[in-house]
Amino acid sequence: MPMVDWGPVIAAVILFILLSPGLLFQLPSRTRVVEFGNMYTSGISILVHAVIFFVLMTILVIAIGVHVQTTA
């Protein structure tokens, strides 16, 4: 049976939910640098959150090596 690594999948889902622009915070926002829980978004905010997601995902998967292995 092959080993299935669920660590990157779990990390990606959690980071995707937490870093959705406007859900917990939005960086940059319309009027300030950071707003919390405003549920609005913009193109630049999506770009900033995508870069933050990529950086954190890279650190978790490559540098730290998050692994959750199961057998399929």
N, C-alpha and C positions, 0 to 999 in steps of 0.2 A: 504494500500500500504506500502511495506517495505521501510525503509530508506536505501539509498546506500551511503557509505562513499567513496568519490573519493579523499580525501586528500592524503592518502598514495600512491595511484596510480599516481597522478600528481607529487608528490614529487619524486617518484622513477624514473619516465620517465625523469624529468628535471635533476636529479642527474646523471642518466645513460648517458645522452648526454654530460653533462658538464665534467664528470669524465672519459670519454673514453680516454685511454692512447694515447697521441700524438695529440689529437685534439686541446685542449687549452694548455696543458702542459704534460710533462712526468716526472715522479718521480720514480725511478732514471732513468737516460738516459744512452746512450752508453758511452759518454765521460765526462759528467758533472753530477752534482747531479740533476739539473733541466734543462730541455730544453723546450722552448715554440714553439708550432705549427710545430713540425718536422714531424708529421704523421708517425713515426716509432713506434714500440712497441717491448717488450720482455716479457718473462715469469715472471720475477721478477717485472717488471712494472705493469703487469696485476694483480699480487698478491697485490702489494701495493695499487693500485687504488681500488681493490675490498674491501680491509680492510677499506680504507677511505670512500667508499660508504656505507659499513655496519655501520660504526660508525656514519656518518652523518644521515643516514636513521633512526637509532635507536634513535638518539637525537631528530630528527624532529617528529617522530611518537609517541614515548613513553614519552620522557621528556617534550616536548613542546605540543604535542597533536594536530597535524595538522589535521583539519577536514573540508571537503567540502561535506555537505550532500544534497542529492536530493532525491526526491521520484521516485520510479520506476514504 
